[in-house]
Amino acid sequence: MASNRSYSIYGRIVIIVSIPILLLTCLLLGVYRVFYNMSMAQAKENFVLQTEQCTASFDQQFDAIASLAQSVGYSEVVQRYFAQMTSQERVSNYKSVRQLFSTASKTAPGIIAIYVGNNDGAFVESGNGNLRYFQLAYMARNLWAGEQKQTWFTDMFQIENSDSPRYCIYYAPIGIITPISLMNEADVLTCGVLIDAGQLFGETSLSNPSLVEVLFDQGKVVASSAAMAPEQTQALEHAAAYGGMNGDALLRIGEEDYLVGMGELSIGNGLTLGCVAPVSLMMREANNLSVFLWACVAGCLVLVAILMGLLRQSIVKPIKTMVQDMCMIPQKYTTIRASNVGELKPLADGINEMLYKLAQSQAQEMKNMERIHELEYNRMQAEMFAYRSQINPHFLFNTLNCMVGMSVHYRIEPLEQLSTALSESMQYALRAPDRVQLRQELQHLDSYMSILQIRMPDKYCLRQRVEPEALACRVLSLMLQPLVENAIQHGFHGYQKHAPYAISVQAWITAEDQTLHVRVTDNGKGISSEKMVQVRQRMETQGPIEDREHIALVNIYRRLRIAYGERCGLKLSAREGCFTCAEIQLPVERENGPLR
């Protein structure tokens, strides 16, 4: 049993629109969440790789300094200096040693001074006044135990006029290679390099704008690649002291989250390298997407609110007016199912009373239209058949008379060629379907021209320029031969010229509108402008063809109009004493039907 309860259109529209908006919002939020998680995982992976790259780069600098210390200690200048037997000899070689130290200090960043000392307590240094730091650490550790050389980096310490412990010394035990006196045992040299880790860090940081590199010593910040606020420094030192900077941990500093990680350096003196990156920079794409999604949701809500107001003004009120004006307008539907809609119920009740009678009248009208269409189709078919039956028979009679004369004069061979060409031509004319491929039309035209060549050798010349893709296009049968015959009968008849009589057939397809163009041009006597106007008027005239002149053009034009309607065209152009051109324009059709 149907309910008599009425509903408001506006209320239904609000409910229907709200449900997809809510589902779309949930879908967008889900997509954003998935994208955010994927972006966060990718950001952490990239952060770990960047941290490893920073640590490896810093380690390489320390390795370069260690190699430099080895090369300085084993250099010929240093070896010769400590192998001298007297102080006077050493003084003479001191300048060369200092020059070597000065050159070596400039080859690598972070080197403050270079020192070399032996077991007897003799030292040579690059002259910066910090020799005591080298001597204290040197005397406190046994650097030579049997054949084992002990190299190491000292712990970080603070020198005078510095604000933090950012210096360390690298010690490399070196033996004298060739002592002067073989009576003495080989002396043990130790090459030390005083390193400013902060300066070295500043020279080797990667300068990544989204990543801040921090150098730690025993959990304390020594240097950083970018300026940091005091609360950021304290938070990083606290996290480093309690092991909170391993891998890709998240650290909240103030109102922002940071990705933090620490890489252990291979020098083994408590110096570590940490990397810090704001999550907002690493997740810039996800944040931009979030802003875009929320902007879209807000924009959709505002747009829906505006549309709801417009719907109320532009739909509900006009429907109430239409109830009074459309009660007598017939509808195309069987019934109007709007009985539960309060605004449309009176309209539906009034329209449903007329639908039964309108359905009967429409059915009868459709039958009458089908009958009229069938009669019109039969009339057009009969008219097309009549046009095709009006092909000029003079060509057949002239050819047969020529065959009789040639059979007497040439005995048998020319007659065989002539009869073969004529047979192919007549079979095509009588048995070809209404539409054929352009290739078949050109073959029929060749047969026609071969007959003319036998009748009048070397009098007429046919040239063909056809695009390969145009050969498969479907055209009306017997469309080209009447145009060529028309050129011979009217363009060359009674016209004398020194050049050969030439007929050109061109065909191409324009890609822009998919139109097939077929152009037949002769170099005959042309058509005067007055005659051209008469021919065009005769082509546009309806009814039976009383004047037999130019019947081929009229016949072809009417056949084209019947077959293609307004989609085809036959254009004529001529210049008196020069040429006549007929161009047919058809929509491109292939075996499977028209392309447009």
C-alpha positions in Angstrom: 0.0 0.0 0.0 1.5 3.3 -1.1 2.1 5.9 1.6 0.4 9.3 1.4 3.1 11.1 3.2 4.7 14.0 1.3 8.4 15.0 1.3 10.2 18.2 0.3 12.4 18.3 -2.7 14.8 20.6 -1.0 15.2 18.3 2.0 15.9 15.3 -0.3 18.5 17.2 -2.3 20.3 18.2 0.9 20.4 14.6 2.1 21.5 13.2 -1.3 24.3 15.7 -1.7 25.5 15.4 1.9 26.0 11.7 1.8 28.5 11.7 -1.2 30.3 14.7 0.3 30.8 12.9 3.6 32.0 9.8 1.8 34.3 11.8 -0.3 35.7 13.6 2.7 36.4 10.2 4.4 38.0 8.9 1.3 40.3 12.0 1.0 41.3 11.7 4.6 42.1 8.0 4.1 44.2 8.8 1.0 46.0 11.5 2.9 46.7 9.2 5.8 48.1 6.5 3.5 50.2 9.1 1.6 51.4 10.6 4.9 52.6 7.2 6.2 54.3 6.4 3.0 56.0 9.8 2.9 57.1 9.5 6.5 58.6 6.1 5.8 60.4 7.5 2.8 61.6 10.5 4.7 63.0 8.3 7.5 64.8 6.2 5.0 66.3 9.2 3.3 67.2 10.7 6.7 69.1 7.5 7.6 71.0 7.6 4.3 71.9 11.2 4.7 73.1 10.6 8.3 75.3 7.8 7.1 76.7 10.0 4.3 77.5 12.8 6.7 79.3 10.4 9.1 81.2 8.7 6.3 82.3 12.1 4.9 83.5 13.2 8.4 85.4 9.9 8.9 87.1 10.4 5.5 88.5 13.7 6.7 90.0 12.1 9.8 91.4 9.3 7.7 93.0 11.9 5.4 94.6 13.6 8.4 96.0 10.2 9.6 97.4 9.5 6.2 98.9 13.0 6.2 100.6 12.4 9.5 102.1 9.1 8.2 103.4 10.8 5.1 105.0 13.7 7.1 106.6 11.4 9.6 108.1 9.2 6.9 109.2 12.1 4.7 112.9 12.4 3.9 113.1 15.8 5.4 111.8 14.7 8.9 113.8 11.5 8.8 117.0 13.4 7.9 116.4 16.0 10.7 116.2 13.4 13.5 119.0 11.3 12.0 121.5 14.2 12.3 124.2 13.6 14.9 124.8 17.2 16.0 122.5 20.2 16.9 124.3 22.3 14.3 123.2 19.8 11.6 119.7 19.8 12.8 119.6 23.6 12.8 120.6 23.7 9.2 117.7 21.3 8.3 115.1 23.0 10.5 114.0 25.4 7.9 113.1 22.6 5.5 111.1 20.8 8.2 109.1 23.9 9.0 108.4 24.5 5.3 107.2 20.9 5.0 104.9 21.4 8.1 103.5 24.6 6.7 102.7 23.0 3.3 101.1 19.9 4.9 98.9 22.0 7.2 97.3 23.7 4.2 96.4 20.5 2.4 93.7 19.4 4.8 91.1 21.5 6.8 91.1 21.5 10.6 94.9 21.1 11.1 96.2 23.7 13.6 99.8 22.4 14.1 102.1 19.4 13.3 104.6 18.0 15.8 107.3 15.3 15.6 109.3 14.0 18.5 111.7 11.1 19.4 112.5 8.9 22.4 115.2 11.3 23.5 112.7 14.1 24.0 113.7 16.1 20.9 110.7 17.8 19.2 110.1 19.8 16.1 106.8 21.6 15.6 105.1 24.0 13.2 105.4 26.9 15.7 102.0 27.8 17.1 102.9 27.7 20.8 100.8 24.6 21.7 103.7 22.2 22.0 102.9 21.3 25.6 99.6 19.6 24.7 101.5 17.3 22.4 104.2 16.6 25.0 101.8 15.8 27.8 99.8 13.2 25.9 103.0 11.9 24.3 104.7 11.2 27.6 101.6 9.7 29.2 101.3 6.8 26.8 103.6 4.1 25.5 103.5 4.4 21.7 105.8 1.6 20.8 105.3 -1.9 22.2 107.6 -4.4 20.3 106.7 -4.3 16.7 103.1 -3.0 17.2 102.6 0.6 16.3 99.8 2.3 18.3 98.0 5.1 16.6 95.1 7.0 18.3 93.2 10.1 18.6 93.2 11.8 22.0 90.1 12.8 23.8 88.7 16.3 23.1 90.3 19.0 25.2 90.2 22.8 25.5 93.1 25.0 24.7 93.7 28.6 25.8 91.4 31.2 24.4 88.8 28.6 23.3 85.2 28.3 24.6 84.7 24.6 24.3 86.7 21.3 24.2 86.9 21.0 20.4 90.5 20.0 19.9 92.2 16.6 19.7 95.6 15.2 18.7 96.3 12.3 16.4 99.5 10.4 17.2 101.3 8.2 14.7 104.4 6.3 15.8 107.1 6.5 13.1 110.5 4.8 12.9 113.7 6.3 11.4 114.1 4.5 8.1 117.9 5.0 7.6 119.8 6.1 10.7 123.2 7.6 9.9 125.1 5.6 12.5 124.5 1.8 12.2 126.0 1.6 15.7 122.8 3.2 17.1 119.5 1.5 17.3 116.7 2.9 15.2 115.0 5.7 17.0 111.2 5.9 17.4 109.5 9.1 16.1 106.0 10.1 16.9 104.1 12.5 14.5 101.3 14.4 16.1 98.6 16.6 14.4 96.7 19.1 16.5 93.1 19.1 15.0 90.4 21.7 15.4 87.4 19.4 15.2 85.0 22.3 15.0 86.8 23.8 12.0 87.1 20.5 10.3 83.4 19.9 10.8 82.5 23.3 9.3 84.6 22.6 6.2 83.1 19.1 5.6 79.4 19.5 6.4 77.2 18.8 3.4 75.3 22.1 3.7 71.9 20.5 3.2 69.2 23.1 3.9 66.8 20.5 5.2 69.4 18.8 7.4 71.4 20.2 10.4 74.6 18.4 11.3 75.7 18.5 14.9 79.1 17.4 16.3 79.0 15.9 19.9 81.7 15.2 22.4 80.7 13.1 25.3 77.0 14.1 24.7 77.9 17.8 24.5 77.4 19.9 21.3 80.7 21.0 19.9 79.6 22.6 16.6 76.7 22.6 14.2 76.2 23.4 10.6 73.4 25.9 11.4 72.6 28.2 14.3 70.4 26.5 16.9 68.4 28.0 19.8 69.4 27.2 23.3 66.4 25.0 23.9 67.2 23.0 20.8 70.8 22.5 22.0 69.6 21.4 25.4 67.1 19.0 24.0 69.7 17.4 21.6 72.3 17.0 24.4 69.7 15.5 26.7 68.6 13.0 23.9 72.2 12.2 23.2 73.0 11.5 26.9 70.1 9.1 27.2 70.5 7.3 23.9 67.5 9.0 22.2 69.3 9.8 18.9 69.8 6.4 17.4 68.4 5.6 13.9 65.5 7.8 12.9 63.9 8.7 16.2 61.4 11.5 16.6 62.2 14.3 19.0 59.8 17.1 19.9 61.5 20.4 20.5 59.1 23.3 21.3 56.2 23.1 19.0 57.9 21.1 16.2 58.9 17.5 15.7 62.4 16.6 14.5 64.0 13.5 13.0 67.2 12.9 14.9 70.0 10.3 14.5 73.6 9.8 15.5 76.5 8.1 13.8 79.5 6.8 15.6 82.9 8.0 14.2 85.6 5.5 13.7 88.3 7.5 15.5 87.2 6.1 18.9 87.7 9.2 21.1 84.0 9.8 22.1 83.4 12.2 19.2 80.1 11.5 17.4 78.2 13.1 14.6 74.4 13.7 14.8 71.9 14.9 12.2 68.7 16.8 12.9 65.9 17.5 10.4 62.5 19.2 10.9 59.7 16.8 10.0 57.9 19.7 8.4 60.7 20.1 5.8 61.1 16.4 5.2 57.3 16.1 4.8 56.8 19.2 2.8 54.9 17.3 0.1 52.6 15.6 2.6 51.9 19.0 4.3 51.2 20.6 1.0 48.8 17.8 0.2 47.1 18.2 3.6 46.6 21.9 3.0 45.3 21.2 -0.5 42.8 18.5 0.7 41.4 20.7 3.5 41.1 23.6 1.1 39.2 21.4 -1.3 36.9 20.1 1.4 36.3 23.6 2.6 35.7 24.9 -0.9 33.3 22.0 -1.6 31.3 22.8 1.5 31.1 26.5 0.6 30.1 25.6 -3.0 27.5 23.1 -1.8 26.0 25.7 0.6 25.8 28.2 -2.3 24.3 25.6 -4.6 21.7 24.6 -2.0 20.6 28.2 -1.8 20.5 28.5 -5.5 18.6 25.3 -5.8 16.0 26.5 -3.4 15.5 29.7 -5.4 15.8 28.2 -8.9 14.1 24.8 -8.6 11.5 24.7 -5.8 9.8 28.0 -6.7 9.7 27.4 -10.5 8.2 24.0 -9.9 5.4 25.5 -7.9 4.7 27.9 -10.8 4.9 25.0 -13.4 2.2 23.2 -11.5 -0.3 25.8 -12.7 1.0 26.2 -16.2 1.9 22.6 -17.3 -1.3 20.6 -16.4 -2.3 20.5 -20.0 1.1 19.8 -21.6 1.5 16.2 -22.8 4.4 14.2 -21.5 6.5 11.4 -23.1 6.4 9.2 -20.0 3.9 6.4 -19.2 3.2 7.8 -15.8 4.6 10.5 -13.5 5.8 9.0 -10.3 5.9 12.0 -8.0 2.9 11.3 -5.7 5.1 11.4 -2.5 6.8 14.7 -3.5 4.8 17.6 -2.0 5.8 20.2 -4.6 5.2 17.9 -7.6 2.1 16.0 -6.6 -0.5 18.4 -8.2 1.6 18.5 -11.4 1.8 14.7 -11.5 -2.0 14.2 -11.0 -2.8 16.6 -13.8 -0.3 15.2 -16.3 -1.2 11.5 -15.7 -4.8 12.1 -17.0 -3.5 13.0 -20.5 -0.8 10.4 -20.9 -3.0 7.6 -22.1 -4.5 9.6 -25.0 -1.1 11.0 -25.9 0.4 7.5 -26.0 -2.2 6.4 -28.5 -1.7 9.5 -30.8 2.1 9.1 -30.7 1.9 5.5 -31.7 -0.3 6.3 -34.7 2.0 9.2 -35.6 5.1 6.9 -35.5 3.3 4.5 -37.9 2.5 7.3 -40.3 6.2 8.5 -40.2 7.5 5.1 -40.9 5.2 4.7 -43.9 6.3 8.1 -45.3 10.0 7.3 -44.8 9.5 4.0 -46.6 7.8 5.7 -49.6 10.5 8.4 -49.8 13.2 5.7 -49.7 11.6 3.8 -52.6 11.3 7.1 -54.6 15.0 7.9 -54.1 16.0 4.4 -55.1 13.9 4.6 -58.2 15.4 8.0 -59.1 18.9 6.8 -58.5 18.3 3.8 -60.8 16.9 6.1 -63.4 20.0 8.3 -63.2 22.3 5.3 -63.6 20.3 4.1 -66.6 21.0 7.3 -68.5 24.7 6.6 -69.2 25.5 7.7 -72.7 25.5 4.7 -75.0 27.5 6.5 -77.8 30.7 5.1 -76.4 29.6 1.5 -76.8 28.3 2.0 -80.3 31.5 3.8 -81.5 33.6 1.1 -79.9 31.7 -1.7 -81.7 32.0 0.1 -85.1 35.7 0.5 -84.5 36.1 -3.1 -83.6 34.5 -4.1 -87.0 36.8 -1.8 -89.0 39.9 -2.9 -87.0 39.0 -6.6 -87.4 39.2 -6.2 -91.2 42.4 -4.1 -91.2 44.3 -5.7 -88.3 43.0 -9.2 -88.7 42.7 -10.5 -85.1 45.1 -9.2 -82.5 43.8 -5.6 -82.0 40.3 -7.0 -82.1 41.2 -9.3 -79.2 42.6 -6.4 -77.2 39.6 -4.2 -77.9 37.1 -6.9 -77.2 38.8 -7.7 -73.9 38.9 -4.1 -72.7 35.3 -3.6 -73.8 34.1 -6.8 -72.0 35.7 -5.7 -68.7 34.3 -2.2 -69.0 30.7 -3.4 -69.8 30.8 -6.0 -67.0 31.8 -3.4 -64.5 29.2 -1.0 -65.8 26.4 -3.6 -65.6 27.3 -5.6 -62.6 29.2 -3.3 -60.2 27.4 -2.5 -56.9 26.3 1.0 -56.1 29.5 1.7 -54.1 32.9 0.3 -54.8 36.5 1.0 -53.8 38.3 3.8 -55.6 40.8 1.2 -56.7 38.0 -0.5 -58.8 37.0 2.8 -60.3 40.6 3.5 -61.4 40.8 -0.1 -63.0 37.6 0.6 -64.9 39.1 3.9 -66.1 42.2 2.1 -67.3 40.0 -0.3 -69.3 38.2 2.6 -70.8 41.5 4.4 -71.8 43.0 1.3 -73.3 40.0 1.1 -75.7 40.7 4.8 -76.6 44.3 4.0 -77.2 43.4 1.3 -79.6 40.9 3.5 -81.4 43.1 6.6 -81.4 46.7 5.6 -80.6 48.8 8.2 -78.6 46.0 10.8 -78.9 45.0 10.9 -75.2 47.2 10.6 -72.1 45.9 9.7 -68.7 47.9 10.6 -65.6 47.0 9.3 -62.1 48.3 10.6 -58.8 46.5 8.8 -56.0 47.5 8.5 -52.3 47.8 4.8 -51.2 45.3 5.3 -48.3 42.7 6.7 -50.7 42.6 3.5 -52.9 40.5 1.6 -50.2 37.9 4.4 -49.8 34.4 3.6 -51.0 32.9 5.8 -53.8 29.9 5.6 -56.2 30.5 3.2 -59.1 30.7 4.8 -62.6 31.7 8.1 -61.1 35.1 8.8 -62.8 34.5 7.3 -66.4 31.7 9.8 -67.2 33.9 12.7 -66.1 36.8 11.5 -68.4 34.4 10.9 -71.2 32.9 14.3 -70.8 36.4 15.8 -71.0 37.1 14.0 -74.3 33.7 14.9 -75.9 33.5 18.5 -74.7 37.0 19.5 -73.7 39.0 18.2 -76.7 36.3 18.1 -79.5 37.1 20.6 -82.2 40.1 21.9 -80.3 43.6 21.8 -81.9 46.7 22.2 -79.8 50.4 21.2 -80.2 50.7 19.5 -76.8 49.1 16.0 -76.3 45.6 15.8 -74.9 46.1 15.0 -71.2 43.7 14.1 -68.5 44.8 14.0 -64.9 43.1 12.1 -62.1 44.2 13.0 -58.5 42.9 11.6 -55.2 43.8 12.4 -51.6 42.4 12.6 -48.1 42.5 15.6 -45.9 43.2 14.6 -42.3 41.5 17.6 -40.7 37.9 16.7 -41.8 38.5 13.2 -43.1 37.3 14.1 -46.6 38.2 12.2 -49.8 39.0 14.5 -52.8 38.9 13.2 -56.3 39.9 15.7 -59.1 39.6 15.1 -62.9 41.4 17.8 -64.9 41.9 18.1 -68.7 44.0 20.6 -70.7 41.3 21.1 -73.3 39.5 24.2 -74.5 37.9 25.0 -71.1 34.5 26.5 -70.4 33.6 30.2 -70.6 32.3 32.0 -67.5 28.7 32.3 -69.1 28.6 28.6 -69.9 29.9 27.7 -66.4 27.0 29.6 -64.8 24.5 27.6 -67.0 26.1 24.3 -66.1 26.0 25.0 -62.4 22.3 26.1 -62.6 21.4 22.9 -64.5 23.2 20.9 -61.8 21.1 22.6 -59.0 17.8 22.3 -60.9 15.4 19.5 -59.7 13.2 17.4 -61.8 13.7 15.5 -65.1 16.7 16.3 -67.3 15.4 17.8 -70.5 18.7 19.2 -71.9 21.1 16.3 -72.8 24.2 18.6 -72.8 26.5 18.0 -69.8 24.2 15.2 -68.7 27.2 13.4 -67.1 27.9 16.2 -64.7 24.2 16.5 -63.7 23.8 12.8 -63.4 26.9 12.4 -61.1 25.9 15.4 -59.0 22.4 14.1 -58.4 23.7 10.6 -57.6 26.1 12.1 -55.0 23.3 14.1 -53.4 21.1 11.1 -53.1 23.9 8.9 -51.6 25.6 11.5 -49.3 23.2 14.4 -48.9 24.9 17.6 -47.8 28.1 15.8 -46.9 29.3 15.7 -50.5 30.2 18.3 -53.2 31.0 18.6 -56.9 33.1 21.7 -57.7 33.7 22.9 -61.2 36.5 25.3 -62.3 37.7 26.2 -65.7 39.7 28.7 -67.8 38.8 29.2 -71.4 41.5 27.9 -73.6 43.5 26.3 -70.8 41.7 23.7 -68.7 38.6 22.3 -67.1 38.6 20.8 -63.6 35.9 18.8 -61.8 36.5 18.0 -58.1 34.4 15.5 -56.1 34.4 15.8 -52.3 33.1 12.8 -50.2 33.2 11.7 -46.6 35.8 9.0 -46.1 34.2 5.6 -46.1 35.9 2.2 -45.9 34.6 -1.4 -45.7 33.3 -1.0 -42.1 31.4 2.2 -42.8 32.0 5.9 -42.6 34.7 7.3 -40.4 32.5 10.2 -39.3 
